[in-house]
Amino acid sequence: MKAGTKLTLVAGVGAGYVLGARAGREQYDKIVAAVRKVADAPAVRQTANVLQVQAFEITKNTAAKGRDAVGHVVETVRHRGDHGEDGDESHVVGADRSNGVVGASGSPGAKPGR
């Protein structure tokens, strides 16, 4: 169902609701029956099913791409955290190359909180 068709259907249902409420319960019931008849039409049901399948596929594919992107980011951050961008930790201020501890004061070997 195209966006324009969907918008027309929603506008029609909204107008039907307002007119039905003003005309009384009998008219409202007629409008509801007409809407249900349209909604139960095979062509409408088939279109709704196709849209549902397409939405599911889009969601599934988007979720898979998102998981892949997050996994890539996590691996990149993990790799950079382990090795720095160039694989050398010498660019880290206060890096103690003997045991991998980076001091809070920026001096080699300084322990955090001391």
MODELLER restraints for C-alpha pairs under 7 A, 6 or more apart:
rsr = mdl.restraints
at = mdl.atoms
rsr.add(forms.Gaussian(group=physical.xy_distance, feature=features.Distance(at['CA:1:A'], at['CA:47:A']), mean=6.19, stdev=0.5))
rsr.add(forms.Gaussian(group=physical.xy_distance, feature=features.Distance(at['CA:16:A'], at['CA:31:A']), mean=6.26, stdev=0.5))
rsr.add(forms.Gaussian(group=physical.xy_distance, feature=features.Distance(at['CA:17:A'], at['CA:28:A']), mean=6.89, stdev=0.5))
rsr.add(forms.Gaussian(group=physical.xy_distance, feature=features.Distance(at['CA:20:A'], at['CA:27:A']), mean=5.29, stdev=0.5))
rsr.add(forms.Gaussian(group=physical.xy_distance, feature=features.Distance(at['CA:20:A'], at['CA:28:A']), mean=3.99, stdev=0.5))
rsr.add(forms.Gaussian(group=physical.xy_distance, feature=features.Distance(at['CA:20:A'], at['CA:31:A']), mean=6.79, stdev=0.5))
rsr.add(forms.Gaussian(group=physical.xy_distance, feature=features.Distance(at['CA:21:A'], at['CA:28:A']), mean=6.12, stdev=0.5))
rsr.add(forms.Gaussian(group=physical.xy_distance, feature=features.Distance(at['CA:39:A'], at['CA:45:A']), mean=6.89, stdev=0.5))
rsr.add(forms.Gaussian(group=physical.xy_distance, feature=features.Distance(at['CA:83:A'], at['CA:89:A']), mean=6.27, stdev=0.5))
rsr.add(forms.Gaussian(group=physical.xy_distance, feature=features.Distance(at['CA:93:A'], at['CA:106:A']), mean=5.82, stdev=0.5))
rsr.add(forms.Gaussian(group=physical.xy_distance, feature=features.Distance(at['CA:94:A'], at['CA:102:A']), mean=5.39, stdev=0.5))
rsr.add(forms.Gaussian(group=physical.xy_distance, feature=features.Distance(at['CA:94:A'], at['CA:103:A']), mean=5.76, stdev=0.5))
rsr.add(forms.Gaussian(group=physical.xy_distance, feature=features.Distance(at['CA:94:A'], at['CA:106:A']), mean=4.17, stdev=0.5))
rsr.add(forms.Gaussian(group=physical.xy_distance, feature=features.Distance(at['CA:94:A'], at['CA:107:A']), mean=4.56, stdev=0.5))
rsr.add(forms.Gaussian(group=physical.xy_distance, feature=features.Distance(at['CA:94:A'], at['CA:108:A']), mean=4.55, stdev=0.5))
rsr.add(forms.Gaussian(group=physical.xy_distance, feature=features.Distance(at['CA:95:A'], at['CA:101:A']), mean=6.13, stdev=0.5))
rsr.add(forms.Gaussian(group=physical.xy_distance, feature=features.Distance(at['CA:95:A'], at['CA:102:A']), mean=4.51, stdev=0.5))
rsr.add(forms.Gaussian(group=physical.xy_distance, feature=features.Distance(at['CA:95:A'], at['CA:108:A']), mean=5.60, stdev=0.5))
rsr.add(forms.Gaussian(group=physical.xy_distance, feature=features.Distance(at['CA:96:A'], at['CA:102:A']), mean=5.83, stdev=0.5))
rsr.add(forms.Gaussian(group=physical.xy_distance, feature=features.Distance(at['CA:96:A'], at['CA:108:A']), mean=4.81, stdev=0.5))
rsr.add(forms.Gaussian(group=physical.xy_distance, feature=features.Distance(at['CA:96:A'], at['CA:109:A']), mean=5.30, stdev=0.5))
rsr.add(forms.Gaussian(group=physical.xy_distance, feature=features.Distance(at['CA:101:A'], at['CA:109:A']), mean=6.14, stdev=0.5))
rsr.add(forms.Gaussian(group=physical.xy_distance, feature=features.Distance(at['CA:102:A'], at['CA:108:A']), mean=6.60, stdev=0.5))
rsr.add(forms.Gaussian(group=physical.xy_distance, feature=features.Distance(at['CA:102:A'], at['CA:109:A']), mean=6.54, stdev=0.5))
rsr.add(forms.Gaussian(group=physical.xy_distance, feature=features.Distance(at['CA:102:A'], at['CA:110:A']), mean=6.96, stdev=0.5))
rsr.add(forms.Gaussian(group=physical.xy_distance, feature=features.Distance(at['CA:103:A'], at['CA:109:A']), mean=5.71, stdev=0.5))
rsr.add(forms.Gaussian(group=physical.xy_distance, feature=features.Distance(at['CA:103:A'], at['CA:110:A']), mean=4.07, stdev=0.5))
rsr.add(forms.Gaussian(group=physical.xy_distance, feature=features.Distance(at['CA:103:A'], at['CA:111:A']), mean=5.08, stdev=0.5))
rsr.add(forms.Gaussian(group=physical.xy_distance, feature=features.Distance(at['CA:103:A'], at['CA:112:A']), mean=5.82, stdev=0.5))
rsr.add(forms.Gaussian(group=physical.xy_distance, feature=features.Distance(at['CA:104:A'], at['CA:110:A']), mean=6.51, stdev=0.5))
rsr.add(forms.Gaussian(group=physical.xy_distance, feature=features.Distance(at['CA:104:A'], at['CA:111:A']), mean=6.54, stdev=0.5))
rsr.add(forms.Gaussian(group=physical.xy_distance, feature=features.Distance(at['CA:104:A'], at['CA:112:A']), mean=4.97, stdev=0.5))
